[in-house]
Amino acid sequence: MRGGTAMSIVWDRHFSSGIRELGYDIETHRLIVVFPGGERKYFAPVPYAMYNALSHATFPERLYRENVDGKYPRIEVAGYA
């Protein structure tokens, strides 16, 4: 569905001990990081290459801390915690 009502998200679930899920919306370039306690953080715009690097990283938490958190704009998404 177009018009911003549906997302085309690629998910990596049960990702690592520090990141429970990692998602990427290929239409909006939105990165979704879900932590073990259920907290979600959304960042956009994030290039697919960064999502790909995170999804293949040996130490994804470190890569997230050093290259995403505070480096890409964090956004609020209505309807999601």
Wavefront OBJ file of the C-alpha trace (Angstrom):
o trace
v 0.000 0.000 0.000
v 1.336 3.477 -0.848
v 0.790 6.827 0.788
v 2.692 6.122 3.996
v 0.128 3.744 5.471
v 2.170 0.563 5.053
v 5.850 -0.040 5.564
v 8.146 -2.332 3.648
v 10.327 -3.449 6.528
v 13.125 -5.975 6.549
v 13.476 -7.484 10.061
v 16.276 -9.309 11.849
v 14.714 -10.830 14.985
v 16.508 -12.278 18.033
v 19.434 -10.274 16.802
v 21.929 -10.123 19.683
v 22.043 -9.874 23.464
v 21.967 -6.056 23.376
v 19.657 -5.524 20.387
v 16.563 -7.737 20.270
v 15.382 -6.757 16.786
v 16.709 -4.652 13.962
v 14.434 -3.380 11.214
v 14.814 -1.259 8.117
v 12.044 0.368 6.094
v 13.320 0.374 2.538
v 10.801 2.996 1.382
v 11.431 5.616 4.091
v 15.065 4.743 4.942
v 14.002 4.317 8.570
v 16.114 2.194 10.919
v 14.255 0.565 13.831
v 16.207 -0.724 16.823
v 14.350 -2.759 19.456
v 16.141 -3.392 22.728
v 15.703 -6.392 25.056
v 13.303 -4.481 27.348
v 11.071 -3.598 24.384
v 12.193 0.032 23.928
v 12.158 1.064 20.265
v 14.288 3.758 18.706
v 13.671 5.032 15.197
v 16.240 6.843 13.060
v 15.824 8.418 9.618
v 17.155 8.884 7.095
v 19.661 6.061 7.438
v 21.323 4.537 4.364
v 20.721 0.857 3.693
v 24.492 0.328 3.895
v 24.400 1.192 7.625
v 21.554 -1.268 8.265
v 23.481 -3.899 6.313
v 26.652 -3.206 8.319
v 24.720 -3.544 11.591
v 23.016 -6.742 10.499
v 26.360 -8.367 9.657
v 28.500 -6.902 12.456
v 30.380 -9.118 14.877
v 29.657 -6.555 17.623
v 26.421 -4.815 16.559
v 25.916 -2.990 19.864
v 29.294 -1.279 19.512
v 28.634 -0.360 15.884
v 25.234 1.026 16.899
v 26.711 3.125 19.732
v 29.602 4.429 17.636
v 27.871 5.001 14.290
v 24.109 5.368 14.732
v 23.094 6.673 18.179
v 23.622 10.424 18.136
v 24.842 10.394 14.516
v 21.537 9.957 12.655
v 18.359 11.895 13.456
v 16.132 10.091 15.943
v 12.482 10.371 14.993
v 9.166 9.783 16.730
v 6.727 7.411 15.062
v 3.043 7.818 15.924
v 1.375 4.671 17.177
v 4.560 2.979 18.320
v 6.251 3.051 21.695
l 1 2 3 4 5 6 7 8 9 10 11 12 13 14 15 16 17 18 19 20 21 22 23 24 25 26 27 28 29 30 31 32 33 34 35 36 37 38 39 40 41 42 43 44 45 46 47 48 49 50 51 52 53 54 55 56 57 58 59 60 61 62 63 64 65 66 67 68 69 70 71 72 73 74 75 76 77 78 79 80 81
